[in-house]
Structures are given as C-alpha cells and as structure tokens.
Amino acid sequence: MVNSVQNIKSAANASNKSCPEGISSGIKIDIQDLNVWFAANHALKNVNMQVYNHEILCAIGPANSGKTSFLRTINRLNNVLPNFKTSGNIILDGEDIKKIDIELLRKRVGMVFAMPSPLPLSVFDNVAYGARMSGIKNKNKLNEIVERSLEQAYLWQEIKDRLNESAFKLSGGQQQRLCIARTLAVEPEIILFDEPCSGLDPISTAKVEEAMLKLKEIYTIILVTNNVKQAARVGNRTAFFLSGELVELDRTEKLFTAPSDQRTDGYIRGRFG
C-alpha cells in the first residue's frame, strides 16, 4: 500500500470522516494535498478530502471555482491538456492513481459530461460499444449488458423497442441517460457526473436524479452541479469550492441549513455566483 495513505492530514480531514447515515463507512477515494495548475492558473489549492463508498458527493460553487478540474483530475482526463501540472495524491482503494494503468483507471472511474454525446450508432451499439472494445462478442451477453445498463439508467422501458434506431433520434434527456447507460455497461466502480442536467428539462432532470439515487447502491458517485437544489435533493454530502479552495465539506442537510463558513452561506443564499 502506498505509504502516503498513512499520512492523512488529521486536522483538515476530521470533519470528513463522520460518515453520513445510510452509506458505507469505507473510504473509496482519499485526496491528499491536491494542487492543480494550468500554466500559471492555480486551479485547485491544497484540497484534502475523502469520498466514501456508495455515497453521492456533490460539488458546488461558482464558475471557475475548480469543481470540474477536481472531477477531471480523478480519472486523469486533465493529463492530455497542455501546461497541466498537479501535486499531491489521489488514492483509489489504497493505490495512487498515478500508478494505475490509464485505461484501467478510466474503466473503473467512468464519466458523464454536461452535454449528451451519443456515438453515431444505434442505441444498442452505443451501449454495447465499451463491452465490445473489452472483447465481449457473444450476442446473448451483449443483449444482457445492454438491457441491464438501460434499466439502471431508467431508460429501458422507454426505448426497448427502438434499440436499432439511431441514438440521435432520442430526445436530449434520453440521450443523456443513454450516455449514462454506456458508462454503466463497462461496470465502473465510480461515476463522475459533470453537470449532467444542465441542458435538460425538469422531467428529464428528475429521471436522471432518480437513476443516481438508485445507482449509489452499486456505485460511488461524484456530482458536479451548478444547481444547489439538485445537490440538496440527491447529495449525501456536499463540498463547496471557491477560487480553487475546498471551503467546506459536510452532510448536505447540515451544509444547507447551518454551514460553518459565511462564504458557503452566501453562495447557497444566492448572494454571489
């Protein structure tokens, strides 16, 4: 096990270790002194926190607060960007992510982006894409994976008779849930959601949130959202980021009703951001 796992900053992390009722007490991700730079821009500053098994951890904050940089650093998506630099450690199940093969890491840590991005293929082939890339060719097995993934994304009943249609014929909300199903098909351990409902209507948003609440029984979820009401609805815990700093992290109910920092209170009440 990486030695740095033993070197957790006790003062910075004390409030993070009280696990909310209803989720596992095991730490899935341990983030230690995380800093991120894009050239001269210091996007994340000494972030220390843990993410627990089977929780929905929401990240809120105004634009340019570091939320998406935080999310993309967890599965090393930022590594492809020029002038990107990072320090500190992200420990996944006791192993530093820098030492995990990048393809394996992104299989274990899936990501759903703000805008739906279906492939120019049929609904079936979109969901089966990752499984096929992993070497699964058996038709019955692929059928099973597609049905299970669409069920988990709360989409199967709506489109089970349209599997051979182009994914582009689905509505925007259905396309987003299709992208969730495509992520689920490769059986990740963690799902990162980057403002997945930003372009969706309230009905589609409700279906995505319903899927998240069910999915946390199997997966660990980190949700970046600009909608504080969404965080209040689905988050077990919520982290407030501001100018690259993790200002506060607590149980969602407590953070929204009795935040410890005046900046958190100001953001939640709409005074800025």
C-alpha positions as CSV (number, residue, x, y, z in Angstrom):
1,M,0.0,0.0,0.0
2,V,1.2,3.5,-0.8
3,N,2.9,4.9,2.3
4,S,1.2,8.3,1.9
5,V,-2.2,6.6,2.8
6,Q,-0.9,6.6,6.4
7,N,-0.1,10.3,6.2
8,I,-3.6,11.8,6.1
9,K,-3.8,15.4,7.4
10,S,-5.9,14.8,10.6
11,A,-7.0,18.4,11.2
12,A,-8.1,19.0,7.6
13,N,-9.9,15.8,7.3
14,A,-11.5,15.3,10.7
15,S,-14.9,16.6,9.6
16,N,-14.8,14.3,6.5
17,K,-14.5,11.1,8.5
18,S,-18.0,11.2,10.1
19,C,-19.8,9.1,7.5
20,P,-23.5,10.0,6.9
21,E,-26.1,7.5,7.9
22,G,-27.1,5.2,5.0
23,I,-23.8,4.9,3.3
24,S,-20.7,2.6,3.8
25,S,-18.0,3.9,6.2
26,G,-15.3,2.7,3.8
27,I,-13.2,5.3,2.1
28,K,-13.2,4.8,-1.7
29,I,-11.0,7.8,-2.6
30,D,-8.6,9.6,-0.4
31,I,-7.4,13.0,-1.7
32,Q,-4.3,14.4,-0.1
33,D,-2.9,17.9,-0.6
34,L,-4.2,18.1,-4.2
35,N,-3.0,21.0,-6.3
36,V,-3.7,21.6,-9.9
37,W,-2.3,24.2,-12.3
38,F,-3.0,25.0,-15.9
39,A,0.1,27.1,-16.8
40,A,0.1,29.9,-14.2
41,N,-3.6,29.3,-13.2
42,H,-3.6,27.6,-9.8
43,A,-7.0,25.8,-10.3
44,L,-7.1,23.7,-7.1
45,K,-5.3,24.6,-3.9
46,N,-4.3,22.0,-1.2
47,V,-7.6,20.0,-1.4
48,N,-7.9,17.3,1.3
49,M,-11.0,15.2,1.5
50,Q,-12.3,11.6,1.3
51,V,-15.1,10.1,-0.8
52,Y,-17.0,7.2,0.8
53,N,-18.2,4.0,-0.8
54,H,-21.8,4.2,-2.1
55,E,-22.4,7.9,-1.5
56,I,-23.4,10.8,-3.7
57,L,-20.9,13.5,-3.1
58,C,-22.0,16.8,-4.7
59,A,-19.5,19.6,-5.6
60,I,-21.0,23.1,-5.8
61,G,-19.5,26.6,-6.3
62,P,-19.5,29.5,-8.7
63,A,-17.8,29.4,-12.2
64,N,-14.0,28.9,-12.1
65,S,-14.1,27.5,-8.5
66,G,-12.3,24.3,-9.5
67,K,-15.2,21.9,-9.5
68,T,-14.7,20.4,-13.0
69,S,-10.9,20.5,-12.6
70,F,-11.3,18.4,-9.4
71,L,-13.6,16.0,-11.2
72,R,-11.4,15.5,-14.3
73,T,-8.2,15.0,-12.2
74,I,-9.7,12.0,-10.5
75,N,-9.6,9.9,-13.7
76,R,-6.7,11.8,-15.2
77,L,-8.6,13.5,-18.0
78,N,-6.7,16.7,-17.4
79,N,-3.4,14.9,-18.3
80,V,-4.0,15.4,-22.0
81,L,-4.2,19.2,-21.6
82,P,-1.1,21.4,-22.3
83,N,0.6,23.1,-19.3
84,F,-1.3,20.8,-16.9
85,K,0.6,20.1,-13.6
86,T,-0.5,18.5,-10.4
87,S,0.9,17.7,-7.0
88,G,-0.4,15.7,-4.1
89,N,-2.1,12.3,-4.1
90,I,-5.4,10.7,-5.1
91,I,-5.6,7.3,-3.6
92,L,-8.2,4.9,-5.0
93,D,-8.7,1.8,-2.9
94,G,-5.2,2.2,-1.4
95,E,-3.4,2.8,-4.7
96,D,-2.2,6.1,-6.1
97,I,-4.0,6.7,-9.4
98,K,-0.7,7.8,-11.0
99,K,0.4,4.1,-10.7
100,I,-2.8,2.7,-12.3
101,D,-2.9,2.0,-16.0
102,I,-4.8,4.8,-17.6
103,E,-7.2,2.5,-19.5
104,L,-7.9,0.5,-16.4
105,L,-8.4,3.7,-14.3
106,R,-11.0,5.1,-16.8
107,K,-12.8,1.8,-16.8
108,R,-13.0,1.9,-13.0
109,V,-13.8,5.6,-13.0
110,G,-16.4,6.5,-15.6
111,M,-17.5,10.0,-16.5
112,V,-20.8,11.5,-17.8
113,F,-20.4,15.0,-19.3
114,A,-22.7,18.0,-19.3
115,M,-23.9,17.6,-22.9
116,P,-25.1,14.3,-24.2
117,S,-22.5,12.8,-26.6
118,P,-24.0,9.7,-28.2
119,L,-21.9,7.9,-30.9
120,P,-23.2,8.0,-34.5
121,L,-24.5,4.4,-34.0
122,S,-27.7,2.7,-33.0
123,V,-29.0,2.8,-29.4
124,F,-27.9,-0.8,-29.0
125,D,-24.4,-0.3,-30.4
126,N,-23.9,2.8,-28.2
127,V,-24.4,0.9,-25.0
128,A,-22.6,-2.2,-26.3
129,Y,-19.6,-0.2,-27.5
130,G,-17.4,-0.4,-24.4
131,A,-18.2,-4.1,-23.8
132,R,-17.2,-4.9,-27.4
133,M,-14.0,-2.9,-27.0
134,S,-13.3,-5.1,-24.0
135,G,-13.5,-8.2,-26.1
136,I,-17.1,-9.3,-25.5
137,K,-18.6,-10.7,-28.7
138,N,-21.2,-13.1,-27.5
139,K,-24.6,-11.8,-28.7
140,N,-26.5,-13.1,-25.7
141,K,-24.0,-11.5,-23.3
142,L,-24.2,-8.2,-25.1
143,N,-28.0,-8.3,-25.0
144,E,-27.8,-8.8,-21.3
145,I,-25.4,-5.9,-20.8
146,V,-27.5,-3.5,-22.9
147,E,-30.7,-4.3,-21.1
148,R,-29.2,-4.2,-17.7
149,S,-27.5,-0.9,-18.4
150,L,-30.6,0.8,-19.9
151,E,-32.6,-0.5,-16.9
152,Q,-30.1,1.1,-14.5
153,A,-30.3,4.3,-16.4
154,Y,-34.1,4.3,-16.2
155,L,-34.4,4.2,-20.0
156,W,-35.2,0.6,-20.9
157,Q,-39.0,0.9,-20.7
158,E,-39.0,4.0,-22.9
159,I,-36.8,2.7,-25.8
160,K,-36.7,-1.1,-25.6
161,D,-38.5,-1.2,-29.0
162,R,-36.1,1.3,-30.5
163,L,-32.7,-0.3,-30.0
164,N,-31.9,-0.4,-33.7
165,E,-32.7,3.3,-34.2
166,S,-30.0,5.9,-34.4
167,A,-29.2,7.3,-31.0
168,F,-29.6,10.8,-32.4
169,K,-33.4,10.2,-32.8
170,L,-33.7,10.2,-29.0
171,S,-34.7,13.3,-27.0
172,G,-32.0,15.2,-25.2
173,G,-32.9,13.7,-21.9
174,Q,-33.0,10.2,-23.3
175,Q,-29.6,10.8,-25.0
176,Q,-28.1,11.8,-21.6
177,R,-29.5,8.7,-20.0
178,L,-28.1,6.7,-22.9
179,C,-24.7,8.1,-22.1
180,I,-25.2,7.0,-18.5
181,A,-26.1,3.5,-19.7
182,R,-23.0,3.5,-22.0
183,T,-20.8,4.3,-18.9
184,L,-22.6,1.6,-16.8
185,A,-22.1,-1.1,-19.4
186,V,-18.3,-1.3,-18.6
187,E,-19.2,-1.7,-14.9
188,P,-17.2,1.1,-13.3
189,E,-16.8,1.5,-9.6
190,I,-17.1,5.3,-9.6
191,I,-19.2,7.5,-11.8
192,L,-18.3,11.2,-12.2
193,F,-21.1,13.4,-13.3
194,D,-20.2,16.9,-14.7
195,E,-23.4,19.0,-14.6
196,P,-25.3,16.2,-16.4
197,C,-28.7,18.0,-16.2
198,S,-27.5,21.5,-17.3
199,G,-29.4,21.3,-20.6
200,L,-32.3,19.2,-19.6
201,D,-35.9,20.0,-18.8
202,P,-37.3,19.3,-15.3
203,I,-38.9,16.0,-16.2
204,S,-35.6,14.7,-17.7
205,T,-33.7,16.1,-14.8
206,A,-35.9,14.2,-12.3
207,K,-35.3,10.9,-14.2
208,V,-31.5,11.4,-14.1
209,E,-31.7,12.2,-10.4
210,E,-33.9,9.1,-9.8
211,A,-31.3,7.0,-11.6
212,M,-28.5,8.5,-9.5
213,L,-30.2,7.7,-6.2
214,K,-30.7,4.1,-7.3
215,L,-27.2,3.8,-8.7
216,K,-25.4,4.7,-5.5
217,E,-26.5,1.3,-4.1
218,I,-23.9,-0.2,-6.5
219,Y,-21.6,2.7,-7.4
220,T,-19.8,5.7,-5.8
221,I,-21.0,8.9,-7.4
222,I,-19.4,12.4,-7.5
223,L,-21.7,15.0,-9.0
224,V,-20.6,18.5,-10.0
225,T,-23.7,20.7,-10.3
226,N,-24.5,24.4,-10.5
227,N,-28.0,23.7,-9.2
228,V,-27.8,23.9,-5.4
229,K,-31.4,22.5,-5.2
230,Q,-30.2,19.4,-7.1
231,A,-27.4,19.0,-4.6
232,A,-29.9,19.3,-1.8
233,R,-32.1,16.6,-3.4
234,V,-29.6,13.9,-4.1
235,G,-26.3,14.5,-2.2
236,N,-25.3,12.6,0.9
237,R,-22.6,15.1,1.4
238,T,-21.8,18.4,-0.4
239,A,-18.5,20.1,-1.0
240,F,-18.3,23.9,-1.6
241,F,-15.5,25.1,-3.7
242,L,-14.5,28.7,-4.2
243,S,-11.5,30.1,-6.2
244,G,-9.8,26.7,-6.2
245,E,-10.2,26.1,-2.4
246,L,-12.4,23.5,-0.7
247,V,-14.1,25.8,1.7
248,E,-16.4,23.4,3.4
249,L,-17.5,19.7,3.2
250,D,-20.3,18.3,5.3
251,R,-23.5,16.3,5.3
252,T,-25.8,18.0,2.7
253,E,-28.5,18.7,5.2
254,K,-26.1,20.4,7.6
255,L,-24.3,22.4,4.9
256,F,-27.5,23.8,3.5
257,T,-29.1,24.6,6.9
258,A,-26.2,25.5,9.2
259,P,-23.0,26.0,7.1
260,S,-19.8,26.6,9.1
261,D,-18.4,29.3,6.7
262,Q,-20.1,32.6,5.8
263,R,-18.9,32.2,2.2
264,T,-20.9,28.9,1.9
265,D,-24.0,30.6,3.4
266,G,-23.6,33.5,0.9
267,Y,-23.4,31.2,-2.1
268,I,-26.3,29.0,-1.1
269,R,-28.5,32.1,-0.5
270,G,-27.6,33.4,-3.9
271,R,-25.6,36.5,-2.8
272,F,-22.9,35.6,-5.3
273,G,-22.1,33.1,-8.0
